[in-house]
């Protein structure tokens, strides 16, 4: 009998069933302690994503899943029931990890400490448990955003002061998009990779490796309902894309969903400051810095309009920042309007003086 030769299906099995945990280890070319830690951390994030996805899939059947809690978070925003559920899921999952000493999210005023983990767990998870929670009640896309940082110093006063560093201090970042399929996208500084949850296996399986954002894309994504609250520079940019062929407006109200489109297809997403909130709405540590980490790994850019997001050092853990992110050419175009307006304002002030 001839020796058995594996068929092409064996290659298909390997290609289609590379799990998230295995992929992290392969990315690091190591089975050392830190590689195993990062693999375990990503597996825990994946578990949180599975639990949230399952809850979302049954949300319309459970009274406790939809609507508001009647409370407000530290930023003064109304809290959805799904926000609280997802935040608690991440805490519960990482309490048992032994790896994470603290968690920080936009739903909590201060970092949440896990004392039993702190002697050995030297990592911090920063996260937005449910981004775009206003979409939950109408069954549209939402997401979770996460970032992993190494804890520095003893943090004896438990303020998380060592987190007030720029985005280059992130070890890993990513997001989970809950939609027709559940997608987890991550980077550990070695490219951007997407995994799809296979419900039959209960595993996130590699779908796309080394995502690259096109240098230019057809989409601009911005909440034009704020048009008259923007500075002239943002209004001028919006008028420009209105007048030029090749641009289409796409805006879902969920940052993760809009970002995923820009990451994979190109274009630009903007959430600028307004007259009421010149610092913008999005949080640096939980939203803009993690997504900036990803877009730069994919060949794109992220900016406040005047400064690279990855270079911004926060003054406090809930700091907000304007956000311009996407294809290099499209971000540069938006920045040109902002910077030209600043120069004109500077010239005007000089002449007046």
QUICOR-V934620 format. One record per backbone hydrogen bond with DSSP energy under -1.0 kcal/mol. CO is the residue of the C=O (numbers start at 1). NH is the residue of the N-H. E is the energy in kcal/mol with one decimal. If there is no record, write none. Layout:
CO/NH/E + CO/NH/E
//
This chain:
7/10/-1.7 + 8/12/-1.9 + 9/13/-2.3 + 10/14/-1.9 + 11/15/-2.8 + 12/16/-2.9 + 13/17/-1.3 + 18/206/-2.5 + 19/23/-2.3 + 20/24/-2.2 + 21/25/-1.6 + 22/26/-2.2 + 23/27/-2.5 + 24/28/-1.7 + 25/30/-1.4 + 32/36/-2.5 + 33/37/-2.3 + 34/38/-2.8 + 35/39/-2.3 + 36/40/-2.5 + 37/41/-2.8 + 38/42/-2.5 + 39/43/-1.9 + 40/44/-1.9 + 41/45/-2.3 + 42/46/-2.5 + 43/47/-2.0 + 44/48/-2.4 + 45/49/-2.4 + 46/50/-2.3 + 47/51/-2.2 + 48/52/-2.5 + 49/53/-2.7 + 50/54/-2.4 + 51/55/-2.1 + 52/56/-2.7 + 53/57/-2.0 + 56/59/-1.3 + 58/61/-2.0 + 59/62/-1.3 + 62/65/-1.5 + 67/81/-2.6 + 71/79/-2.6 + 73/76/-2.2 + 77/73/-2.4 + 79/69/-2.9 + 80/84/-1.5 + 81/85/-2.3 + 82/86/-2.6 + 83/87/-2.3 + 84/88/-2.5 + 85/89/-2.1 + 86/90/-2.0 + 87/91/-1.8 + 88/92/-2.8 + 89/93/-2.7 + 90/94/-2.0 + 91/95/-1.8 + 94/97/-1.1 + 99/123/-1.3 + 101/114/-3.0 + 102/125/-1.7 + 103/112/-3.7 + 104/127/-2.1 + 105/108/-1.5 + 112/103/-2.4 + 114/117/-2.0 + 114/118/-1.2 + 117/120/-1.4 + 117/121/-4.3 + 122/151/-3.3 + 123/101/-1.9 + 123/102/-1.0 + 124/149/-2.4 + 125/104/-2.5 + 126/147/-2.3 + 128/145/-1.8 + 131/143/-1.7 + 132/135/-2.5 + 133/136/-1.3 + 135/140/-2.2 + 136/139/-1.7 + 142/178/-2.5 + 143/131/-3.8 + 144/176/-2.8 + 145/128/-2.2 + 146/174/-2.2 + 147/126/-2.8 + 148/171/-3.0 + 148/172/-1.2 + 149/124/-3.2 + 155/158/-1.7 + 160/163/-1.9 + 161/164/-1.7 + 163/165/-2.4 + 166/169/-1.7 + 167/170/-1.5 + 172/148/-2.7 + 173/187/-2.1 + 174/146/-2.7 + 175/185/-2.8 + 176/144/-2.3 + 177/183/-2.4 + 178/142/-1.3 + 181/179/-1.2 + 182/197/-2.9 + 183/177/-3.1 + 184/195/-2.8 + 185/175/-2.2 + 186/193/-2.3 + 187/173/-2.0 + 192/211/-2.8 + 193/186/-2.2 + 194/207/-3.0 + 194/208/-1.8 + 195/184/-2.8 + 196/205/-2.8 + 198/202/-2.6 + 198/203/-1.1 + 203/198/-3.0 + 205/196/-2.6 + 208/194/-3.0 + 215/329/-2.1 + 218/248/-2.9 + 219/268/-2.4 + 220/250/-1.7 + 221/270/-2.7 + 222/224/-1.3 + 223/226/-1.9 + 224/227/-1.6 + 226/229/-2.3 + 227/230/-1.1 + 229/275/-1.7 + 231/235/-1.8 + 232/236/-2.8 + 233/237/-1.9 + 234/238/-2.3 + 235/239/-2.4 + 236/240/-2.0 + 237/241/-2.1 + 238/242/-1.7 + 239/243/-1.6 + 240/244/-1.0 + 248/220/-2.3 + 254/258/-2.3 + 255/259/-3.0 + 256/260/-2.5 + 257/261/-1.6 + 258/262/-1.9 + 259/263/-3.3 + 260/264/-2.0 + 261/265/-2.7 + 262/266/-2.0 + 267/327/-2.9 + 268/221/-2.5 + 269/325/-2.6 + 271/323/-1.4 + 277/274/-2.0 + 277/280/-2.2 + 282/321/-2.1 + 283/287/-1.7 + 283/288/-2.3 + 284/289/-2.8 + 287/291/-1.8 + 288/292/-2.3 + 289/293/-2.3 + 290/294/-1.7 + 291/295/-2.7 + 292/296/-2.2 + 293/297/-1.4 + 294/298/-1.3 + 295/300/-3.3 + 296/299/-1.2 + 298/213/-2.6 + 301/326/-2.4 + 302/309/-1.7 + 303/324/-2.7 + 307/304/-2.9 + 308/311/-1.6 + 309/312/-1.6 + 316/319/-1.8 + 319/284/-3.0 + 323/271/-2.9 + 324/303/-3.0 + 325/269/-3.0 + 326/301/-2.5 + 327/331/-2.7 + 328/332/-2.4 + 329/333/-1.8 + 330/334/-2.1 + 331/335/-2.7 + 332/336/-1.9 + 333/337/-1.2 + 334/338/-1.6 + 335/339/-3.2 + 336/340/-2.3 + 337/341/-2.0 + 338/342/-1.9 + 339/343/-2.3 + 340/344/-2.3 + 341/345/-2.4 + 342/346/-2.4 + 343/347/-2.6 + 344/348/-2.5 + 345/349/-2.3 + 346/350/-2.1 + 347/351/-2.5 + 348/352/-2.0 + 349/353/-1.8
//
